[in-house]
Amino acid sequence: MGSGMGNKVIVVTGASGGFGNLTVLELARRGHTVIATMRDIDGRNSQIRSELIEAAKAEGNPLQVLEIDVADDASVQSAIDSIIAQHGKIDVLVNNAGLMPIGVTEAYTIADVERLFAVNVFGAIRTDRAVLPHMRAAGSGLLIQVTSLMGRFVMPFFGIYSASKFALEALAEAYRYELTSFGVDSVIVEPGPFPSNLISSSPEPSDAGVLATYGEVAAIPGHIKASADQSHDPALPPRPQLVADAIAKLVEATERRPLRTVVMPEGLDYGVQQINDAVAPIQNGVLTAMGMEHLI
């Protein structure tokens, strides 16, 4: 799987902050042709766009920033078409765009959940579907879905977020099996609790009536947000750069890539790797029983 190192044309969604921001700079630093995508590059993200380009240029690396709203079909297709027209191919897609709601699960309305899935799940499907015909035609390519440790286990008040990441994990694994004969790889990166802008921009639940009936319980999500960055060992401050490094390693892999890569802050272990190790033989057993062991 994969065509080794060399210069690759790489598209990264959600590059306006957090892991996406670090990832595009790391990949550009390594000599790849990187297209950093985000919403509203001429508006609220115009400064971030300029800062990204300047940061890459300061290190002698070109970086392209392109408008993509992953929640919009036309925006995604137009951007992918323009990248193909300019570069002739897309070797890697990093689906990083996402939102993290933290709140009482019942208080998120259907409209709230639809807005979240439009980005976290359907956004990834949109970009995957836009690039996959080109990758399959080329006989090579790599999809990297950035999920979360909460794509493998559930915590209270993260129910809607976990649901979206569980969905993305399932899709990424199905792609893995179905695309193998085309030379296209699908892998998952599962970051742990690193500091990011996800918590500060957490969408609030809209159903105030339901929230009011939860009493003191409704205040817990606020405490979680306030203490989010205080759960780490002060001697081992979390480095989100580890996630960018893990993504770069997958991009440049010359051997069979693992389906799942767990990236935790140093000193933390929530057992996600144990879950992955325990589930893999069961999943592989199901495929084997169905006569599909060649897809493992």
BAFI-774119 format. One record per residue (C-alpha): residue number from 0; x, y, z; residue in one letter. Coordinates in pm, 1 decimal. Layout:
<rs>
+-----+----------+----------+----------+------+
|  nr |        u |        v |        w | rest |
+-----+----------+----------+----------+------+
| NUM |        X |        Y |        Z |    A |
...
+-----+----------+----------+----------+------+
</rs>
This chain:
<rs>
+-----+----------+----------+----------+------+
|  nr |        u |        v |        w | rest |
+-----+----------+----------+----------+------+
|   0 |      0.0 |      0.0 |      0.0 |    M |
|   1 |    119.5 |    349.3 |    -77.5 |    G |
|   2 |    394.7 |    467.2 |   -303.5 |    S |
|   3 |    656.9 |    534.2 |    -38.7 |    G |
|   4 |    792.7 |    871.4 |     57.8 |    M |
|   5 |    862.0 |   1124.5 |   -216.3 |    G |
|   6 |    660.9 |   1437.7 |   -275.7 |    N |
|   7 |    287.4 |   1384.2 |   -233.9 |    K |
|   8 |     -8.8 |   1609.4 |   -308.0 |    V |
|   9 |   -194.0 |   1624.9 |     23.0 |    I |
|  10 |   -528.8 |   1784.0 |    110.0 |    V |
|  11 |   -600.9 |   1857.7 |    477.6 |    V |
|  12 |   -944.6 |   1971.7 |    596.6 |    T |
|  13 |  -1002.3 |   2179.7 |    907.8 |    G |
|  14 |   -659.6 |   2344.4 |    884.0 |    A |
|  15 |   -763.2 |   2665.8 |   1059.8 |    S |
|  16 |   -647.0 |   2543.0 |   1399.9 |    G |
|  17 |   -547.9 |   2253.3 |   1622.5 |    G |
|  18 |   -419.9 |   1933.4 |   1467.4 |    F |
|  19 |   -495.6 |   2050.8 |   1113.5 |    G |
|  20 |   -282.9 |   2360.8 |   1147.8 |    N |
|  21 |     13.2 |   2167.3 |   1285.6 |    L |
|  22 |    -29.0 |   1889.9 |   1029.6 |    T |
|  23 |    -13.9 |   2111.4 |    721.0 |    V |
|  24 |    301.0 |   2282.6 |    848.4 |    L |
|  25 |    467.2 |   1950.2 |    931.4 |    E |
|  26 |    383.4 |   1801.5 |    591.6 |    L |
|  27 |    504.3 |   2113.7 |    410.2 |    A |
|  28 |    823.5 |   2099.4 |    617.6 |    R |
|  29 |    878.3 |   1748.0 |    486.3 |    R |
|  30 |    861.7 |   1866.8 |    127.3 |    G |
|  31 |    509.5 |   1765.6 |     30.8 |    H |
|  32 |    270.3 |   1971.0 |   -180.1 |    T |
|  33 |     13.0 |   2066.9 |     81.7 |    V |
|  34 |   -330.2 |   2219.2 |     28.4 |    I |
|  35 |   -463.2 |   2344.2 |    361.0 |    A |
|  36 |   -840.1 |   2387.2 |    352.3 |    T |
|  37 |  -1081.0 |   2572.6 |    577.5 |    M |
|  38 |  -1394.9 |   2782.7 |    568.3 |    R |
|  39 |  -1416.2 |   3157.4 |    517.6 |    D |
|  40 |  -1055.9 |   3224.1 |    407.7 |    I |
|  41 |  -1144.5 |   3579.3 |    303.4 |    D |
|  42 |  -1333.7 |   3650.6 |    625.8 |    G |
|  43 |  -1283.9 |   3530.5 |    981.1 |    R |
|  44 |  -1003.5 |   3291.2 |    883.7 |    N |
|  45 |   -815.9 |   3536.6 |    660.4 |    S |
|  46 |   -554.4 |   3605.4 |    926.7 |    Q |
|  47 |   -502.1 |   3234.4 |    992.4 |    I |
|  48 |   -463.4 |   3182.2 |    617.1 |    R |
|  49 |   -191.9 |   3450.8 |    601.8 |    S |
|  50 |    -16.4 |   3319.0 |    913.0 |    E |
|  51 |     -6.4 |   2965.0 |    773.8 |    L |
|  52 |    137.2 |   3074.8 |    440.4 |    I |
|  53 |    395.1 |   3298.4 |    609.1 |    E |
|  54 |    496.5 |   3027.9 |    859.3 |    A |
|  55 |    557.5 |   2781.6 |    577.8 |    A |
|  56 |    737.0 |   3041.9 |    366.1 |    K |
|  57 |    967.3 |   3129.6 |    658.7 |    A |
|  58 |   1087.8 |   2768.2 |    650.2 |    E |
|  59 |   1122.0 |   2777.2 |    272.5 |    G |
|  60 |    812.3 |   2567.6 |    204.4 |    N |
|  61 |    524.5 |   2654.5 |    -27.6 |    P |
|  62 |    175.5 |   2607.8 |    112.7 |    L |
|  63 |   -157.8 |   2656.2 |    -59.5 |    Q |
|  64 |   -470.4 |   2755.2 |    133.8 |    V |
|  65 |   -805.5 |   2681.7 |    -26.4 |    L |
|  66 |  -1167.0 |   2740.5 |     72.5 |    E |
|  67 |  -1364.1 |   2427.7 |    160.2 |    I |
|  68 |  -1682.0 |   2405.1 |    364.3 |    D |
|  69 |  -1705.1 |   2029.7 |    423.7 |    V |
|  70 |  -2075.9 |   2069.2 |    502.1 |    A |
|  71 |  -2145.4 |   2187.7 |    147.7 |    D |
|  72 |  -2145.4 |   1953.7 |   -153.9 |    D |
|  73 |  -2066.7 |   2222.8 |   -411.4 |    A |
|  74 |  -1783.3 |   2371.2 |   -204.3 |    S |
|  75 |  -1613.9 |   2033.6 |   -165.6 |    V |
|  76 |  -1651.2 |   1929.5 |   -529.1 |    Q |
|  77 |  -1537.3 |   2266.0 |   -663.6 |    S |
|  78 |  -1224.2 |   2265.3 |   -446.7 |    A |
|  79 |  -1128.1 |   1905.8 |   -531.0 |    I |
|  80 |  -1184.8 |   1972.2 |   -902.5 |    D |
|  81 |   -956.6 |   2276.6 |   -887.5 |    S |
|  82 |   -683.7 |   2080.8 |   -706.4 |    I |
|  83 |   -697.7 |   1804.0 |   -967.4 |    I |
|  84 |   -687.3 |   2063.7 |  -1246.7 |    A |
|  85 |   -380.4 |   2227.2 |  -1090.6 |    Q |
|  86 |   -184.9 |   1925.1 |   -964.6 |    H |
|  87 |   -323.0 |   1637.1 |  -1169.5 |    G |
|  88 |   -371.2 |   1413.4 |   -866.1 |    K |
|  89 |   -442.1 |   1389.8 |   -494.4 |    I |
|  90 |   -227.0 |   1134.4 |   -313.5 |    D |
|  91 |   -354.0 |   1186.6 |     40.6 |    V |
|  92 |   -668.7 |   1324.2 |    202.0 |    L |
|  93 |   -657.9 |   1403.9 |    574.0 |    V |
|  94 |  -1012.5 |   1443.6 |    707.0 |    N |
|  95 |   -951.5 |   1653.2 |   1015.7 |    N |
|  96 |  -1241.1 |   1901.9 |   1017.3 |    A |
|  97 |  -1463.3 |   1850.2 |   1319.1 |    G |
|  98 |  -1665.6 |   1988.2 |   1608.1 |    L |
|  99 |  -1683.9 |   1862.5 |   1967.8 |    M |
| 100 |  -2013.7 |   1915.9 |   2149.7 |    P |
| 101 |  -1994.5 |   1871.1 |   2525.7 |    I |
| 102 |  -2332.4 |   1878.3 |   2695.6 |    G |
| 103 |  -2640.0 |   1690.2 |   2811.6 |    V |
| 104 |  -2708.9 |   1446.7 |   2528.9 |    T |
| 105 |  -3089.2 |   1469.5 |   2547.4 |    E |
| 106 |  -3074.0 |   1849.0 |   2519.2 |    A |
| 107 |  -2919.4 |   1839.2 |   2172.3 |    Y |
| 108 |  -3205.2 |   1872.2 |   1926.4 |    T |
| 109 |  -3229.3 |   1685.5 |   1598.1 |    I |
| 110 |  -3117.8 |   2006.1 |   1423.1 |    A |
| 111 |  -2816.0 |   2028.2 |   1657.0 |    D |
| 112 |  -2715.9 |   1670.5 |   1577.7 |    V |
| 113 |  -2768.5 |   1720.4 |   1205.8 |    E |
| 114 |  -2535.1 |   2023.0 |   1213.0 |    R |
| 115 |  -2269.0 |   1817.6 |   1390.5 |    L |
| 116 |  -2298.4 |   1517.9 |   1156.6 |    F |
| 117 |  -2290.9 |   1753.6 |    856.6 |    A |
| 118 |  -1929.5 |   1827.8 |    950.5 |    V |
| 119 |  -1797.4 |   1528.2 |   1146.0 |    N |
| 120 |  -1949.8 |   1249.3 |    936.1 |    V |
| 121 |  -2107.2 |   1373.0 |    613.4 |    F |
| 122 |  -1818.2 |   1618.0 |    569.1 |    G |
| 123 |  -1573.0 |   1329.8 |    563.3 |    A |
| 124 |  -1796.5 |   1130.5 |    328.6 |    I |
| 125 |  -1823.7 |   1430.4 |     93.6 |    R |
| 126 |  -1448.5 |   1476.5 |     68.1 |    T |
| 127 |  -1384.7 |   1100.7 |     45.0 |    D |
| 128 |  -1633.4 |   1067.4 |   -240.5 |    R |
| 129 |  -1482.3 |   1364.9 |   -420.3 |    A |
| 130 |  -1124.5 |   1230.3 |   -413.6 |    V |
| 131 |  -1180.3 |    854.1 |   -439.3 |    L |
| 132 |  -1258.9 |    834.7 |   -811.9 |    P |
| 133 |   -922.9 |   1002.9 |   -879.8 |    H |
| 134 |   -737.2 |    775.8 |   -636.5 |    M |
| 135 |   -897.1 |    458.3 |   -774.1 |    R |
| 136 |   -817.0 |    564.5 |  -1129.7 |    A |
| 137 |   -454.7 |    625.9 |  -1027.3 |    A |
| 138 |   -433.0 |    291.6 |   -846.7 |    G |
| 139 |   -300.8 |    453.0 |   -530.4 |    S |
| 140 |   -403.3 |    689.2 |   -253.6 |    G |
| 141 |   -444.5 |    732.3 |    119.2 |    L |
| 142 |   -743.0 |    841.3 |    327.6 |    L |
| 143 |   -663.3 |    945.7 |    684.9 |    I |
| 144 |   -965.2 |    995.8 |    909.9 |    Q |
| 145 |   -891.1 |   1183.7 |   1231.8 |    V |
| 146 |  -1134.2 |   1047.2 |   1489.4 |    T |
| 147 |  -1078.7 |   1040.6 |   1866.4 |    S |
| 148 |  -1026.5 |    807.4 |   2157.9 |    L |
| 149 |  -1401.4 |    867.5 |   2200.0 |    M |
| 150 |  -1453.5 |    687.9 |   1872.0 |    G |
| 151 |  -1376.3 |    373.5 |   2075.1 |    R |
| 152 |  -1533.7 |    436.8 |   2416.6 |    F |
| 153 |  -1800.3 |    665.0 |   2560.6 |    V |
| 154 |  -1795.1 |    928.8 |   2834.7 |    M |
| 155 |  -2099.7 |   1106.3 |   2977.0 |    P |
| 156 |  -2179.8 |   1439.2 |   2807.1 |    F |
| 157 |  -1978.7 |   1345.8 |   2497.5 |    F |
| 158 |  -2254.9 |   1123.8 |   2357.3 |    G |
| 159 |  -2323.4 |   1318.9 |   2036.9 |    I |
| 160 |  -1953.2 |   1366.3 |   1967.8 |    Y |
| 161 |  -1879.6 |    997.9 |   2030.5 |    S |
| 162 |  -2167.9 |    897.4 |   1804.4 |    A |
| 163 |  -2014.8 |   1096.9 |   1518.6 |    S |
| 164 |  -1668.5 |    953.0 |   1576.0 |    K |
| 165 |  -1798.2 |    594.8 |   1610.9 |    F |
| 166 |  -1968.8 |    649.5 |   1274.0 |    A |
| 167 |  -1647.8 |    777.4 |   1115.7 |    L |
| 168 |  -1451.1 |    481.2 |   1253.2 |    E |
| 169 |  -1696.9 |    238.4 |   1092.7 |    A |
| 170 |  -1684.7 |    416.9 |    757.5 |    L |
| 171 |  -1305.1 |    431.0 |    756.5 |    A |
| 172 |  -1278.5 |     59.7 |    831.5 |    E |
| 173 |  -1528.1 |    -30.1 |    558.3 |    A |
| 174 |  -1327.2 |    181.0 |    312.2 |    Y |
| 175 |  -1015.5 |     -8.9 |    421.1 |    R |
| 176 |  -1161.8 |   -340.7 |    307.9 |    Y |
| 177 |  -1344.2 |   -219.7 |     -2.3 |    E |
| 178 |  -1063.0 |     -9.8 |   -148.9 |    L |
| 179 |   -772.4 |   -249.6 |    -98.8 |    T |
| 180 |   -795.0 |   -395.4 |   -450.8 |    S |
| 181 |   -761.8 |    -42.7 |   -594.2 |    F |
| 182 |   -434.8 |     28.0 |   -412.0 |    G |
| 183 |   -607.5 |    286.6 |   -192.0 |    V |
| 184 |   -549.4 |    272.8 |    183.3 |    D |
| 185 |   -785.3 |    396.3 |    456.8 |    S |
| 186 |   -651.6 |    452.7 |    807.4 |    V |
| 187 |   -764.2 |    609.2 |   1132.6 |    I |
| 188 |   -578.8 |    838.9 |   1374.5 |    V |
| 189 |   -723.8 |    840.9 |   1726.9 |    E |
| 190 |   -594.3 |   1141.9 |   1923.7 |    P |
| 191 |   -624.2 |   1159.9 |   2299.6 |    G |
| 192 |   -708.1 |   1470.0 |   2506.6 |    P |
| 193 |   -468.6 |   1726.2 |   2363.1 |    F |
| 194 |   -535.7 |   2098.9 |   2399.2 |    P |
| 195 |   -716.4 |   2232.8 |   2093.9 |    S |
| 196 |   -978.3 |   2487.0 |   1992.3 |    N |
| 197 |  -1243.9 |   2214.0 |   1988.4 |    L |
| 198 |  -1348.1 |   2263.3 |   2350.5 |    I |
| 199 |  -1360.9 |   2642.8 |   2335.9 |    S |
| 200 |  -1582.6 |   2621.1 |   2025.1 |    S |
| 201 |  -1802.3 |   2339.5 |   2160.7 |    S |
| 202 |  -2160.8 |   2372.6 |   2030.6 |    P |
| 203 |  -2411.1 |   2411.6 |   2314.2 |    E |
| 204 |  -2735.9 |   2209.9 |   2324.4 |    P |
| 205 |  -3038.1 |   2408.8 |   2207.7 |    S |
| 206 |  -3316.8 |   2257.9 |   2418.9 |    D |
| 207 |  -3318.1 |   2482.6 |   2726.8 |    A |
| 208 |  -3635.0 |   2315.9 |   2853.1 |    G |
| 209 |  -3466.9 |   1976.6 |   2875.6 |    V |
| 210 |  -3154.4 |   2130.5 |   3032.6 |    L |
| 211 |  -3365.1 |   2289.1 |   3307.5 |    A |
| 212 |  -3500.7 |   1949.0 |   3409.3 |    T |
| 213 |  -3150.2 |   1807.5 |   3461.8 |    Y |
| 214 |  -3080.5 |   2035.8 |   3758.9 |    G |
| 215 |  -2723.9 |   2022.7 |   3888.7 |    E |
| 216 |  -2630.2 |   1759.0 |   3630.7 |    V |
| 217 |  -2663.6 |   2023.4 |   3358.7 |    A |
| 218 |  -2371.0 |   2213.4 |   3513.5 |    A |
| 219 |  -2126.3 |   1923.7 |   3480.8 |    I |
| 220 |  -2034.7 |   1985.8 |   3113.4 |    P |
| 221 |  -1925.9 |   2338.4 |   3207.4 |    G |
| 222 |  -1694.3 |   2197.0 |   3474.6 |    H |
| 223 |  -1553.6 |   1950.7 |   3220.3 |    I |
| 224 |  -1472.1 |   2232.8 |   2980.7 |    K |
| 225 |  -1314.5 |   2443.1 |   3254.3 |    A |
| 226 |  -1090.8 |   2160.4 |   3373.1 |    S |
| 227 |  -1012.8 |   2007.3 |   3033.6 |    A |
| 228 |   -649.2 |   2114.1 |   3026.0 |    D |
| 229 |   -583.1 |   2052.3 |   3394.2 |    Q |
| 230 |   -591.2 |   1670.9 |   3375.8 |    S |
| 231 |   -234.7 |   1640.7 |   3253.1 |    H |
| 232 |     83.8 |   1585.7 |   3445.2 |    D |
| 233 |    242.2 |   1936.1 |   3464.5 |    P |
| 234 |    582.2 |   1773.5 |   3419.6 |    A |
| 235 |    463.2 |   1625.0 |   3089.5 |    L |
| 236 |    267.7 |   1898.4 |   2910.2 |    P |
| 237 |     68.4 |   1752.3 |   2619.3 |    P |
| 238 |    215.2 |   1816.4 |   2275.8 |    R |
| 239 |    -44.4 |   1816.8 |   1996.9 |    P |
| 240 |    249.6 |   1810.2 |   1754.1 |    Q |
| 241 |    256.2 |   1434.3 |   1826.5 |    L |
| 242 |    -63.9 |   1401.4 |   1623.5 |    V |
| 243 |     86.2 |   1588.1 |   1327.2 |    A |
| 244 |    394.8 |   1366.2 |   1352.2 |    D |
| 245 |    179.9 |   1050.9 |   1352.1 |    A |
| 246 |    -10.7 |   1167.7 |   1044.4 |    I |
| 247 |    316.8 |   1248.0 |    864.8 |    A |
| 248 |    451.0 |    902.5 |    951.4 |    K |
| 249 |    142.4 |    738.8 |    799.1 |    L |
| 250 |    175.1 |    954.3 |    486.7 |    V |
| 251 |    537.0 |    849.2 |    439.5 |    E |
| 252 |    497.6 |    482.4 |    532.1 |    A |
| 253 |    653.4 |    239.0 |    286.9 |    T |
| 254 |    514.1 |    -73.5 |    453.7 |    E |
| 255 |    160.3 |   -183.5 |    539.5 |    R |
| 256 |      0.4 |     87.9 |    750.6 |    R |
| 257 |   -190.7 |     -3.7 |   1066.3 |    P |
| 258 |   -565.3 |     51.1 |   1044.7 |    L |
| 259 |   -565.8 |    248.1 |   1370.6 |    R |
| 260 |   -298.7 |    471.5 |   1525.3 |    T |
| 261 |   -354.6 |    589.4 |   1883.4 |    V |
| 262 |   -181.0 |    914.9 |   1980.3 |    V |
| 263 |   -197.2 |    995.2 |   2351.0 |    M |
| 264 |    -29.7 |   1270.6 |   2552.1 |    P |
| 265 |    275.5 |   1138.3 |   2734.1 |    E |
| 266 |    185.4 |    988.0 |   3070.3 |    G |
| 267 |   -178.1 |    915.3 |   2980.9 |    L |
| 268 |   -324.4 |    577.4 |   2886.6 |    D |
| 269 |   -699.7 |    534.1 |   2860.4 |    Y |
| 270 |   -671.1 |    183.4 |   2720.9 |    G |
| 271 |   -765.3 |    264.4 |   2360.7 |    V |
| 272 |   -483.9 |     51.0 |   2222.4 |    Q |
| 273 |   -607.7 |   -237.3 |   2438.6 |    Q |
| 274 |   -956.5 |   -196.7 |   2291.2 |    I |
| 275 |   -812.6 |   -198.3 |   1938.6 |    N |
| 276 |   -599.0 |   -504.8 |   2010.2 |    D |
| 277 |   -895.3 |   -691.5 |   2161.5 |    A |
| 278 |  -1141.6 |   -607.9 |   1884.4 |    V |
| 279 |   -913.7 |   -676.7 |   1583.7 |    A |
| 280 |   -913.4 |  -1060.2 |   1613.8 |    P |
| 281 |  -1292.3 |  -1062.7 |   1649.7 |    I |
| 282 |  -1339.1 |   -836.7 |   1346.8 |    Q |
| 283 |  -1092.8 |  -1042.8 |   1144.9 |    N |
| 284 |  -1271.1 |  -1361.6 |   1254.8 |    G |
| 285 |  -1600.6 |  -1227.9 |   1119.4 |    V |
| 286 |  -1439.1 |  -1149.8 |    784.1 |    L |
| 287 |  -1274.4 |  -1492.3 |    774.7 |    T |
| 288 |  -1604.3 |  -1666.5 |    852.4 |    A |
| 289 |  -1761.4 |  -1479.1 |    560.6 |    M |
| 290 |  -1483.5 |  -1583.5 |    322.0 |    G |
| 291 |  -1334.3 |  -1234.3 |    308.0 |    M |
| 292 |  -1004.6 |  -1297.0 |    485.3 |    E |
| 293 |   -819.2 |  -1165.6 |    176.3 |    H |
| 294 |   -949.1 |   -817.5 |    265.4 |    L |
| 295 |   -796.0 |   -812.0 |    614.5 |    I |
+-----+----------+----------+----------+------+
</rs>
